[in-house]
Amino acid sequence: MTRVLAEISKENKYVIIMGDLNIDLLKFEMHNETNEFLNVILNNLLRPHILQPTRVNEKGGYSLIDNIFYNSIEENCISGNLVQPITDHLPNFLIIEKMNFQKIFLKKTVRDFSKLKE
C-alpha cells in the first residue's frame, strides 16, 4: 500500500479511499497495526474525514471502521454519518465543494473588411 500511495503522490492526483476497512481508528493508540496503518495514510497526505463512530452494537459498544480518506486540503468538504436504524453500520458521506476555476477570457480578433478597397 505504501508504494502505491507514494506513486500516486508523485502524479499529483486526487485520491479518495473509502469503505468498511475493519480497522478501528478509535484504537490507534492501543493497537499497533492500526497505528501503523494510520501513519501510512497520514504520511501520504490522506486525511480521515469520518471522525465519529460508524458502528454501534446492541450492547453499547462502538467502533470507527467505516472510513473515508481524501488527499486534498484545498477543497472545502463536509463529512459525517447518517443515523438510521436499519443496520449497525452508519452510512457515511463526503461532500466536496466544486473547484472554483476562474474564467479565461480570450481576446477575440476580427478582420475589418469594410475599409478594404474593392
N, C-alpha and C positions, 0 to 999 in steps of 0.2 A: 504494500500500500504506500509506503514512504516513497519508493522510487516513482510510482505512477503520479503521485501528488507533486513531486519535485519536477517531473517533466511538464505537467500541466502548468505549474507556476512559471516555468520558463516561457511558455507560449502565451502568457498574459491573457488567459481566458477566464470567463466567469464559470464557477463551479458551484453546484448545489448537490449535496449528498443528503439523502433523506430516507427514512424507513424505520421499521421496527428492528433495531440493531441488537436488541437483547444485551445491551451494555448499559448498566445503570449508572448514569453520570452522577447521581447523588452519592455514590460510593467511591468516588475517585480518590478520596483521602485514605480509605480503608482497604481498597482492592488494587493491588499493584498493576495488574493488566489493564484495568480501567484507566488508571493514572497514565500509563504508557500510551494508550490509545488517545486519550485527550491531549497529551503532549504532542503527538504526531499531528493531530488535527490543528492545534493552535500554532505549531511551528510552521505549518504550511498555509498560514494566514486564513484558515477557515474559522468562522465564528459560530458558536452554537446559538441558535435563535429560540429554541424551546428551553425554558429555564424552570418551569414548574413541573411537578409530577404528571406523567401521562398515563399511568396505570394505577388503579386503586382497586384493591380486592375487598371482599366482604368483611374481612376481619380488621379493616382499617389500615392495612399495610399499603405502601405506595412506592413507586419507583419511576425513574425517568429513563425509559428505554426506547421511546419513540423520539427520534431526533431529526432536526434539520440544521445542516451546516452550510454556510454560504460564504464565499471568499471576497465579497465586495463590502468595503466600508463606506464607499462613496454614496451608495443608494440609501434613500430613506425606506426603511422596512418596518412593517408591523407584523408581529407574530404572536401566536398563542395557541391555546387549546379550546376546543369546542366541548362544552359539557353536555352530555346526553346519556340516558340510562340504558341504551341498547347493549353496550359491550363494556368490558372493564378497561379497554384501551380508549383513551380520549383522542379523537381526531385532532390533528394539529394543522396549522396553516402558516404560510409566509406570504405576505403581500408586499410586492416590490414596486415602488413608485416608478413610473415610466421615466426613462432618462430624458433630460431636457436638452435637446440639441438646438443650437442656435441656427436660425435660418440663414442660409448662404444666399446672398443676393448677387447675381451675376450681372455684370454690366452688359446691357444689350446694345449691339452695334447694328446700325441700319444704314444702308446706302440711300442717299437722297438723289434720285434720278431727275428730279424736277429742274435742276439747274444745268443739266447737260444740254448742249446744242444738238439739234437733230441734223 
